[in-house]
Structure formats: C-alpha cells, structure tokens
Amino acid sequence: MIRMHRRALLAAPLLATPAVVRAQAPVVSRTARILAGFPAGGTVDVACRLFAERLRGVWAPQVVVENRVGATGRLAIEELIRSDADGTSILITPASMVTIFPHLYGNRLRYNPAADLQPVTPVVIYPFSLAVGPAAAGVTNLAEFIAFAKSRNGTSYASPAAGSVPHFTGVMLARAAGIELTHLPYRGAAPAITDTIAGQIPATINVIGDQVEHHRSGPLKMIAVTSAQRLPRFPEVATFAEQGFPDLTSDEWFGAFLPARTPAPLVQALNAALVTAAQNAELRQNLESREFEAITSPSAEFAARIRQETVKWGPVVQESGFRPED
C-alpha cells in the first residue's frame, strides 16, 4: 500500500532553492512550450496555463501551451520524446499516462516512461470522491453503499474514462468490500455526473472539483474521499480510510517532464523554476478554487514516487482483467 502524504510533499520542496532562477535572465533563450494532452479548458490545460504564466520571462522569454489532444494523453507524451532536449519542450500530464498505462497497453505503448521521460516535479495533486445520486437514495456513507450493492447482487458506477484512476479505484473498492461493481466508462466527468444525477447510474467516482457544486446543491452526495484526511472545505465527507478502507487512500498528480536525455543542470533549473511558481499565492488560489493543490518535490523523489505507484497499479490492472481497445 502506498499512502499519499501531501503535506510532506509540500513542506520540504518549498524550502528548496529557487534562487537559481530568481532575478536571472531566462534559462532558455527561445520560446518554450508546455505540451498538454487534453483539450483547452480542461483541468490539465488550466494547470498548464497557470504554470506557463509563471514561467514566462523566468524559464523562457515566452512560454506557450500546445494542446496535443488524442489517445487519452499519449500523443503529447510521444511529441515530447521526439522533441529536442534543450528545455524548449515541457510536458505536464496526469499520473495515469505514466503509472497505469504501461500495464494497460504493454508493448502497444509507444513510449517507455522509465526510459523516455525525465521526471522534473509534480505540480498539482488532487483526490477523488465516490458520490451517489437519486438511484441510490438514502445512501449516506460507504457502509450503506456496500449494503446497497449487496442487496442488489451488485451495482454500477461511472468514471470519466476507462483506464483512469477513478476506474481502478472502483475496482479496488469492489475487491476490498467483496461486492460486484460494474464499471461504466464515460468520455469525461461531466456526462458521468449528469447521468448519475439523472438517476441512470447509482454512483460515480470523479475528481472532487468536478462534483463539489452538485454536492453543495444537493442532487449528488459525496460519501467518501480518497485523501488521507478530510478536506477542510468538506469536513462532512469521511475518507475511505476512516470508513475501513485504508488501501483506497490515494491522490493523483499532474507532473512536469522533460525528454530523458535532457542535461541535469536544465532539469534542476526547471525544478527550481516550478518550485518558485508553486509558491505564488495567486496561482495557489486559482488551483484551490478547483480543489487542486500546488505541490513540488526534488526530481529524484518524484522519480521514486513514479516507480512506487507503477508497482502499486500493476496487480490492480491485472486482476481487473480490463484491456483497452485503442
């Protein structure tokens, strides 16, 4: 079991030495791009643009966001590994593409995270929540949801994508609770939540930021969060660990990467620049409004975390029997 200690990640890295890039000419003399594997306006794109704004004039004279959309984020990674290792191409991607996809796609994956990517730092972290709608009326906690599933010889849940962390969080819950949970993959959080609110699906597992407004207004009720502690803004929602399922404690991150052959001084300089960016109060407030949290860590620690999480998800994916079609 791997626990996600967000405070530990926050504390040490933010004491790092951002002076490397403070009051200096840009590290890279040409325009740099941040590759986003998802459409404009989505959470990955928003995070990329917030950090790009803070890197302009610090990392490069101009830093633009380039959306390479397709193949569930894989096209952006493939573009990065074809790019020059001179600091002009940066990738910000969710964890799944790096820690879960190697188990899902095997030899069909056109990149090897360990060999092709240089981890720089995580930049954002966020938990998930299990929420129920009208089809599970009366369910207010995890024990009641499990009883609900057992009384019907199984039930279903929606996730924003097949092969995502929410998908496999449901797989882990089913295994740990001894219940049948049928996974219903959607193309994004919005339609999954819409169908749950409409009563077509009893439950959904999604990024908390996508569910909070519906939770506040009433049609959706969050009954468990994957964070290690209750969230300050939602103290009424207990964690999975509090409700007897500590193995479901997890967060997902967006991380910054460079091509694997990038020289170490450039990696260290980008890490320092992102550490400084993550300290910016406006950026942090923007992220927190979306229930995200800015984090950083030394690149070696980030690489170790990726290795640990990759090991964690291997048996979960294997036992699920799921294989993507594309």
N, C-alpha and C positions, 0 to 999 in steps of 0.2 A: 504493500500500500504506500502510495506517495501522497503526503499532505502538502498542500499549497500554503506556505507561510508568507502571506502578502506583506505583513509588517516587517518581517526580516528582510524581504527583498527590497523594501522601500528604504529601510534605515541605513544599511551600510553603503549601497551605491550612491546615495545622495550626499555622502560625505567624501565622494571621490574628488578628483582634482580637475574641475572644469577649467582651471586657469590655462590649460593647454590651448584652448580656443578663445579665451577671453581677450578682448581688445587686440585681436590679431587680424591680419589680412586673411581672407578666405583660404581655407586649406586647399581647395580645388579651384583652379583659375577659370574653368569653363562652367557653363550651365550644367547642373546636375538634375537628375530625375529620380523621383520615387515611384517605383512600379507598384501598382495596386491591381490585384487580380479580380476585382469586383467592380460593379458599376458605380458611376458618380452618384453621390447622395447616400450611399450605403455606409454602414459603420466603419468598414475598412477604409473607404475613400475619405470619410470625415477625419479619421485619425491621421491618415497620410497628409491631408491638407493642413491640419493643425501643426504637425511637426515640420512640414515643409516651410510654413511661415516663419517658424523659429530658427530654421537652418539658413535662411536667406541672408547673405552677407556674412555669415559665420562659417558655414561649410563651403558654400559656393556663391558666386555673385547672384545667381538665380537658381532657385530650386523649384521645379515644376512636378506636378503629379501626372503620371501617364497611366491611364486605365487600360490594362491588357486583359480584357474580360474573356473568360471561357474556360471550359474544362475544370470547373469548380476551383479556380485559383491556380491551376497548374501552368497555364500559359504564361503568367507573369514570372513564375519561377524559371521556366525554360528560357524566357527572354533574358533574365538576369545572368544565367550561366553562360549565355552567348556573348555577354557584354564585356567590354574592356574592364580590367581590374584596376582602374585608376581613380575610383571614388566617384565617378560621374553617374553610376547606376546603383541605386539602393532599392532593396525590396522590403516592404512591410507586409507581412502575411500572417494570418491566423495559424495557431499551432497545428491544426488538423492536417494541413498540407505537408507538414514536416514530420509529425509524430505518428499519425494514423495512416496516412496514405501509403507509406511503404508496405504496410501489412495488407491493405486493401488491394493494391494494384500489382504488387510483386514486380515481376520482370516487365510488365507493361508500363510501369512508371518510367518516364524519360529523364529522370534525374535521380541522383542519389544524395539525399540531404547531407549525409556524413562526409561525402567526398566532394560535392559540388558547391556547397554553401558554407560561407564563413559567418557564424553567429556573431552579432555585434552586441545586442542587448534586447531584452523585452522592452516594449514601450507602453503597453496598455494591458491591464488584466481585468477580468470580469467574471462573475459567477453566473450560474443558470438557476432557473426555478422550475419546479413542477407545479402547474396550475390546472385547475378543473373548471369546467363550465356547467351549464344547466343540465347536461346529460348525466352529471354526477352530483345532482342536487343533494345537499345535506352533508357532503364530504367536506370536512374542515381540517383534517390532518392526515398524515401518512398512514397511520394505523387504519383509519376509516377508509382510505383509498384502497389499501390492501384487502380489507374486508369486502369492499365493493367489488373488486376484481374477482375474489374467490367466490362470491355469491353468484356470479355470472359465468363461472368457469372460464374466466379470462376477460380482458377488456383491451382497448386500443389506446394509443397515444400518438400525437403528431409531433414531428420535428421539422426544423427548417430545411433539412437536407439529408439525404441518405449518406451514410459515412461520416456524419458530423459528430461532434462530442455529445450534443443532446441525444442523438440517435443511440449512441452506445451507453450513455448514462441510463437510458431506459432499459437497455439490455442488462446492465449491471443490477438495476433495481429488481427486474424480474427474477434474475438468478438468486439474488440475496434474499428476496422475500418469498420465493417459492410460488410465484404467480405467473400466469400466462399474459404477456403483454404483446400485442400485435403492433408493430411499428408501421406508421403511415407517413412516408416522406412527402414533404411539400417543397415547392420552389420558393423558399424564403419563409421568414417568420410570419409576415402579415397574413397570408392565406391560411396558414395553420391556426393562427389565433382566431381569425374570422370564423372558421368552421367550428372551432371549439366553443366560441361564444354563441354560435347559432344552434348548438346542441347536436351537431352531426358527429362530433367526436367527444368523448368524455374528458380527455386531458391532453395537455401539450407540455413539452419541455423546450424552453427557449431561453435566450439571453434575457436577463431580468429587465433591462432597459426597454425591451420590446413589449413587456407585459404590464409595466407598472401603472400606466394610465388606466388600463382596463381593470386592474386590481383595485385601484382607488375608487373608480366609478361604480364597480360592482358586478359587471357581467362575468368577470373572471376572478378566481380566487387562488392566489399563490399559497400552496400548502407546505412547501419545503424548498430550501435554498441549498446550493452546493457549497457555499462559502464555509470557512472554518468557524466563523462567529456570525451571529445575527447581524443583519445590516442595520446601521444606525437609523436609516430612513424608513425601515420596515421592521421594527422590533417585534411586531406581532407574528412574523413568519419564522417558525423554528427551522433550524438546519436539519439536514439529513442525519448528521451525527447525533444531534440531540434526540432524534426520533428512532435511534437504534441502528443507523446505517453509516458508520464512520467511513467505510470504504468508498462511499459516494461523495466524500469531500474533495472538491476539485475546483479549479478555475481554469479558464482558457486565456491565452495571451495572444496579442499581436506582437511579433518580433521583427527587428531590423536585421537584415542580412546583406552581405557583400559577396561577390564571387569568391570561391575558395582560394584562389591564387593571389588575392589582394595582399600587399605587403603589410606586415604587422603594424608599422607606425600609422598607416592610414586607418586600420581597424581601431587602434587605440584613440586616434583623433576623433573618429566618428562617434565612438562610445562616449568620449568626453563631451562632444557637442550635444548629443542626445541627453546626457545627464543634465546639462545646463538647461536644455529645452524643457525637460520634465519638471524642473523646479519653478517654471513660470506660473504665476498664480492664475493668470487668465486662461492659459491652456488647461491647467488642472480643473478649473471651474467648468470650462466647456465640457471636459470629459466626464466630470462628476454629474453634470446635468443629464448625461446619458447612462448613468450608473456604471461608468467605467472609472478606472483608477490608473493614473500615470505611475509607471514603475521603471526602474533600471537596475542593471546588475553588471559586474565585470563580464567581459566576453567569455572568459573561461568558465565562470559559474553558469552562464547561460547555456554554453555547450554541454555542460554536465547535466543540467536540467533537461535538455532535449533528449539526451541519451536515456535518462531515467524514465521520462514519460513515454519514450518509444518502447521501452521494455514493458512498461505498465500496460499499454494498449494492445500489445501483441496477443496475449491469450484471450482478451475480451473480444477482439475482432474474430479470432479463430473459432471461439466457442459459439459466436453468434451465427456462423455459417453464411454471413452476408458477403456477397460478391457484387461489385458494381458492374453495370452493363457497359458503360463507356470506357 
